[in-house]
Amino acid sequence: MNNFTFRNATKIIFGKDTENLVGNEVKQYADKILLCYGGGSIKKSGLYDRVVKSLTENGIGFVELSGVRPNPRLSLVREGIKLCCDNGIKFILAVGGGSAADTAKAIAVGVPYDGDVWDFNEGKAVVKEALPIGVVLTIPATGTEASDSAVITNEDGWYKKGLHSEFIRPQFSILNPVLTYTLPHYQTASGAADIMAHIMERYFTNVDHVDLTDRLCEAALKTIINNLPVVLEQPENYDARAEIMWTGTIAHNDLLSTGRIGDWASHKIEHELSAIYDIAHGAGLSIVFPAWMKYVYKHNINKFVQFAVRVWDVDLSFESSEVIALEGINRMIEFFRKAGLPVTLEEANISRDRFEEMADKCTASDTKTIGGLVKLDKKDIINIYELAK
């Protein structure tokens, strides 16, 4: 186990009707805020009205920024920065899924910065301050409600890149599983795949003697595996929804990273798919992760055997370690398929004509490689896209 420092300052407010507490939380930080959200779903569900009521009752004024979309856009971030500067905004409240929260985070770092906010995503600047933000979560998926990261898509060239800073962890996040009841089947499944990917990025490590966090990762994965079929059949099963929602937060709040070095190649490979083709991030991961596994499993076959046995209940009596490892990967593919997710690029209507472009973008760093478990170069990434066809 490696040395580590763990800190997560986000206050989690979990349970039924908790969105009604948002005004009381916000008033500790500001009396005028930016309210950031997507389209009409929060208005259709009544969530918008409940949030506005709570804000108004607590004497909080607000300026609205709507129009957040999946794979959130840099242009809207810039619009939000201008709104905050023009209106003296000191706090941002995101209501929605990960895209709303990531948009709020990017705005938060952009307001006090003299340059262009994209500098942070390109590594040209380091975050030194940010406006505080809060989240009312409606989609368990990205884990951004308690993470130090935000991912934004730049329409100029269709680059999708993340920024990381302790300054962008939300001050509080409100998680009410009831708010997820009306999520479409596909969005629920995509969110679950995203959660699983966050766990697996941490799980596949070369660091030894991390049994505690291995077991935590395995328990979190089993929780999704056991509860996703339930909510797909029973959308208003509160207990199953709650299990998934809390797992989504734990998956990306850094607890599962302690003492270990993760991989993160699959996320970077997928970002190129969702930037160019606007596929749901979780659906892209259900395609990329199995292909990555098939490409690298021999590097640390014992870890993949452990994954197969502990997570997917593969019998150790199979004839070889390789067969066990591949059976685990195949069971994961079948799980995604049964959930209605694509497991090949063809199923997502993505052709191979931009593989080289995506691989170039993916390896644009100084090292020209990605990945913690195995270092992958441009050729490797193209091979993984080919495996995913």
Secondary structure, 3 states (H helix, E strand, C coil): CCCCCCCCCCEEEECCCHHHHHHHHHCCCCCEEEEEECCCHHHHCCHHHHHHHHHHHCCCEEEEECCCCCCCEHHHHHHHHHHHHHHCCCCEEEEECHHHHHHHHHHHHHCCCCCCCHHHHCCCCCCCCCCCEEEEECCCCCCHHHCCEEEEEECCCCEEEEEECHHHCCCEEEECHHHHCCCCHHHHHHHHHHHHHHHHHHHCCCCCCCHHHHHHHHHHHHHHHHHHHHHHHCCCCHHHHHHHHHHHHHCCCCHHHCCCCCCCHHHHHHHHHHHHHCCCHHHHHHHHHHHHHHHHHHHHHHHHHHHHHHHHCCCCCCCCHHHHHHHHHHHHHHHHHHCCCCCCCHHHCCCCCCHHHHHHHHCCCCCCCECCCCCECHHHHHHHHHHCC
